Amino acid sequence: PGLATVIPYVVLVLILLVRPYGIFGETRIERV
């Protein structure tokens, strides 16, 4: 009973890696 709690976070991380600015739409975030 801990895996089910971690899975959502893993999915969110994968989405952020694949689509860094997908959540913000067309806004591009520049990391210095």
Residue, then its C-alpha position, 0 to 999 in steps of 0.5 A: p500500500g505505498l506504490a499506489t500513492v507513488i504512481p501518481y507522482v511518477v506519472l506527473v514527473l514523466i509528463l513534466l519531462v516529456r512536456p516541460y511547458g505543457i501545463f503552462g500552454e505555449t508559455r516557454i520557461e527558460r532555465v538558466 
